[in-house]
Amino acid sequence: MNLIAKYAVTCAVLAAGFLTASAQDDGSSSSSSSIVRRSGASGPSRRGEQTQQPGVTDRMREHFSSESNVSDADRMWMRVIYRDLEVKNPKNAALYFPEEVIDGQENLFRILMRLLANNQVAAYEYLDGKEIFSDQYRLKVRDMLDRFHVMYTEAKGSTEKNPKFAIDESDVPANEVLSYYILEKWEFDSRTNKTRRKVEAICPVLHRSDDFGGDAVRYPMFWIKMNDIRPYLAQQYIFIDDDNNLQKYTYDDFFRMSMYDGDIYKTRNLTNRSMMQMFPDPDDRKRAQDSIQNRLDSFDKKLWVPSREEVIAAREAREAAEAAKAEAEANGSDIQSRDGEEESAAAAAAEKPVRKSARASRGKKKSGEAKAAPKKKTRKEAKPKAPKSSSSSAVRSVRRRK
């Protein structure tokens, strides 16, 4: 009898523990998102109800973090590039649209704010020209929200060590984040003998005008490491263009496959100066940016000795280009000679009527003078005839002389 009682008590304790764990799991899952809708908004959600978001396991985090890790021994070369991604660029429009949450579709800034409000990822201070991802420069979310005047409330389950915040969807300044800064690394991996390009960190930039309606001022908000948010970005599918209405790519694909387009505004250098500081003239700065991009794109081609087939193909292409250039120069000289002959003929034809007109003018001048002073005609005086001879002897004709 005692054994049966002990068994019943044990079963009751296990059942109570299971129910408690289930209740805790339900409570933790219901507070997975701190971006809530305001009362009266469209949809069944009310203030205090949070949207269920897919979870991220430790295995997923390890997968995305280890996928991009390269040992320093395998790195033979590296270049750090800073780019400015404008959302008005059609290639970067997927970062901004949709402005509001539509059927679970969120833009990039709303995803970042949700992760920060839930204290799921770490953000770091934006320092002037420096990026230090350490605990010393880890950003306090409360200070960031106060700094940029974002309304919030304390979320359920928030503690001093694990602060969480609830933010209304309408209070998220997603429409003011019009550009992003990204920290990009170009590395040459000796294991694969290839240069690869990856995004190390991302920083949303707030464009906000003052009360007088002047030009918008840029406010870089914070840095977030890309490896920390990749598990979440891999779950959000986006539109890339208007020709295909299927969501075939995720935000992780967007950055991993370099589908974005942005200008280089800085490179890591000893003086820690930006491109604008080194090249104040816009034309010089544009040429420097193009030169850096061309060197990055052609870095692989300059590492290896070309094969025999590549050398022959390059020589044939060079000879063909030289022959085409020589032919063009010959055709150009022929055209120039023909143009010269035509010009000389035209000049001669232009001079000829001028000479005729000069002669005609001289003739007209003479005729005018003649008409003005006509010469009087004088009668020729008849010459006196020689007197006939008085002799009567006949004169014999010479014609009849035999």
Residue pairs with C-beta under 8 A, 6 or more apart in sequence:
27 157
28 157
29 52
30 50
30 52
31 50
31 155
31 156
31 157
31 164
32 50
32 52
32 53
32 55
32 118
33 50
33 51
33 52
33 53
33 114
33 118
34 50
34 114
34 117
34 118
34 155
34 164
34 165
34 166
34 167
35 50
35 51
35 110
35 113
35 114
35 117
35 166
35 167
35 168
35 169
35 172
36 45
36 47
36 48
36 49
36 50
36 51
36 166
36 167
36 168
36 169
37 43
37 45
37 46
37 47
37 49
37 168
37 169
38 47
38 168
38 169
38 170
39 46
39 47
41 169
41 170
45 51
47 168
51 104
53 114
54 235
56 120
56 231
56 232
56 235
60 231
61 231
64 227
64 230
64 231
64 234
64 252
65 227
68 198
68 227
70 187
70 189
74 189
74 190
74 191
75 187
75 188
75 189
75 190
76 188
76 189
76 190
77 187
77 188
77 195
77 299
78 185
78 186
78 187
78 188
79 185
79 186
79 267
79 268
79 296
80 183
80 184
80 185
80 186
80 200
80 267
80 268
81 183
81 184
81 185
81 186
81 264
81 266
81 267
81 292
81 296
82 181
82 182
82 183
82 184
82 264
82 265
82 266
82 267
83 181
83 182
83 184
83 260
83 262
83 263
83 264
83 265
84 179
84 180
84 181
84 262
84 263
84 265
85 92
85 95
85 179
85 180
85 181
85 182
85 260
85 261
85 262
86 92
86 178
86 179
86 262
87 93
87 95
87 96
87 177
87 178
87 179
87 180
88 178
89 261
89 262
91 259
91 260
91 261
92 180
92 260
92 261
92 262
94 238
94 239
94 240
94 251
94 254
95 107
95 108
95 109
95 180
95 254
95 260
96 107
96 108
96 174
96 177
96 178
97 107
97 239
98 105
98 106
98 107
99 107
99 174
99 175
100 169
101 110
101 169
105 236
105 238
106 114
106 236
107 174
108 180
108 204
108 233
108 251
109 172
109 173
109 174
109 177
109 204
110 169
110 172
110 174
111 229
111 232
111 233
111 236
111 251
112 204
112 224
112 229
113 167
113 172
113 174
115 121
115 229
115 232
116 123
116 141
116 144
117 141
117 152
117 155
117 164
117 165
117 166
117 167
118 155
118 164
119 141
119 162
119 163
119 164
120 232
121 224
121 228
121 229
121 232
122 138
122 139
122 224
122 225
122 228
123 138
123 139
123 141
123 144
123 222
123 223
123 224
124 131
124 132
124 133
124 134
124 137
124 138
124 139
124 222
124 223
124 224
124 225
125 137
125 138
125 139
125 222
125 223
126 203
126 220
126 221
126 222
126 223
127 137
129 266
129 272
129 274
130 272
131 183
131 201
131 223
133 201
133 223
133 225
139 222
141 163
141 165
142 163
142 165
144 150
144 221
144 222
145 152
145 165
145 167
148 173
148 206
148 219
148 221
150 167
150 171
150 172
150 173
151 167
151 168
151 171
152 165
152 166
152 167
152 171
153 165
153 166
153 167
154 163
154 164
154 165
154 166
155 164
155 165
155 166
156 164
156 166
157 164
158 164
158 165
173 206
173 208
176 206
176 207
176 208
177 204
177 205
177 206
177 207
177 221
178 205
178 207
178 216
179 205
179 207
179 218
180 202
180 203
180 204
180 205
181 202
181 203
181 205
181 220
181 265
182 199
182 200
182 201
182 202
182 203
182 255
182 260
182 262
183 199
183 200
183 201
183 202
183 203
183 223
184 197
184 198
184 199
184 200
185 197
185 198
185 199
185 200
186 195
186 196
186 197
186 296
186 299
187 195
187 196
187 198
188 194
188 195
188 299
188 303
189 195
189 196
194 300
195 296
195 299
195 300
197 258
197 296
198 226
198 256
199 226
199 255
199 256
200 225
200 226
201 223
201 224
201 225
201 226
202 223
202 224
202 226
202 229
202 255
203 220
203 221
203 222
203 223
203 224
204 220
204 221
204 222
205 218
205 219
205 220
205 221
206 218
206 219
206 220
206 221
207 216
207 217
207 218
207 219
208 216
208 217
208 219
209 215
209 216
209 217
210 217
226 255
230 252
233 250
233 251
233 252
233 255
234 250
234 251
234 252
235 250
236 250
236 251
237 247
237 248
237 249
237 250
238 247
238 249
238 250
238 251
238 254
239 245
239 247
240 248
240 249
240 254
240 259
249 257
249 259
253 259
254 260
263 289
264 275
264 289
264 292
264 293
265 274
265 275
265 276
266 273
266 274
266 275
267 275
267 292
275 285
275 288
275 289
276 285
278 285
278 288
279 285
279 288
306 314
